[in-house]
Amino acid sequence: QQITQTFPFMKEEGLEFIDWLPWNHTFGGNHNFGLTVYNGGSYYIDDGNPTPQGIATTVSCLKERKPTIYFNVPKGFEDLVPFFKADEQLRKQFFSNLKMLFYAGAGMPQHVWNLWEELALATVGEKIMIGTGLGCTETCPSALFASEPGGFAGLLGVPVPGLELKLVPVAGKLEARYRGRNVFPGYWRQPELTARAFDEEGFYCTGDALRFVDVTNPNKGMIFDGRIAEDFKLNTGTWVHVGLLRSQMIAAGHGLIQDVVITGHDNEFLGAIVIPGLDSCRMIAGLSGSTPEVLISHPAVRHELQKILNELAGKSTGSATLIERAVFADFTLSLDRGEITDKGSINQKMIIQNHPELVARLYAAEIDASIVEVKKHP
């Protein structure tokens, strides 16, 4: 009911979804499957996924349907772009009845958002609404949604009807806390964990940080400001806000950087492990069929990363916002090792834990050729 009040067109006849998201996750289950049952509509199961092996299956499934709303995670939307660019018939069919693209599970880079707006404009002559929000399993999953036209990547909107949002100062940020009928009562047979999850007023403590788009007008909505648990201190005692640095670096990469892990806990400066956007690397290097190992060591690709570091360094305000060194990840993210979820979001802590040798290279007294360093000017 909360979601349908936020997006009233869902009550109209002809609702059609095609979706790969698993039902044991709150996005695929409570959200998407629940919306179909509640409003009445058709739900088609896509047995693909946003992986090199599964994306072709997803494209094949999309060729058979005309969804009214299409749900995916940001990685899924990014992986679909080349297929949509290359197939005009796929674009025409996909956009013919579409009313909204909706992503969740992770942040969408602005360049991916822009590409989908361009695809819509080229196909149907107008932008299609791109919606998102913030929630979690414990809020079943509604909390905030961005539902107004003219949005942008990172905008989370305002609380859904029936939910109270409280913002509490924690470690220099504002933690989002929720209270409402959609919030779970507690963890199954874990009373101590349940007690720690709620504050003295009965608000669920999410660990998510938010900030206002415009502090003078709360109706313009909130922006995600990272996970408080991901933040850390340099050895100077200065707090590093990981979420903000991640989003800035991804945006500056314009596709070169698929994701990034910020390092520097108890060190004197910040580093970054860059998950490369291989399609962008191929374009920069002018190599269509090369391996990731060849691409990330290509001089033109390394030069582009150098430019990004220098650009961000010029905007930094101190050691907590200055990424001094970066290295491309020379490994594939592992679901089994907890480095990535099946929704495509990365686990910063597990990547750092699983690849100590890469972190050590970033902080070595004498760096090797794989490390890209900010060019410091006298």
Buried (B, 14 or more C-beta within 10 A) or exposed (E): EBBBBBBEEBEEEEBBBBBBBEBEBBBBBBBBBBBBEEBEBEBBEBEBBBBEEBBEBBBBBBEEBBBBBBBBBBBBBBBBBEBBBEBEEBBEBBBEEBBBBBBBBBBBBBBBBEBBBEBBEEBBEEBBBBBBBBBBEBBBBBBBBBBBEEBEBBBBBBBBEEBEBBBEEBEEBBBBBBBBEBBBEBBEEEEEEBEEBBBEEEBBBBBBBBBBBEEEEBEBBBBBBBBBEBBBBBEEEEEBBBBBBBBBBBBBBBBBBBBBBBBBBEBEBBBBBBBBBBBBBBBBBEBEEBEBEEBBBBEEBBEBBBBBBBEBBEEBEEBBBBBBBBBBBBBEBEEEBEBBBBBBBBBBBBBBEBBEEBBEBBBEEEBEEBBBBBEEEE
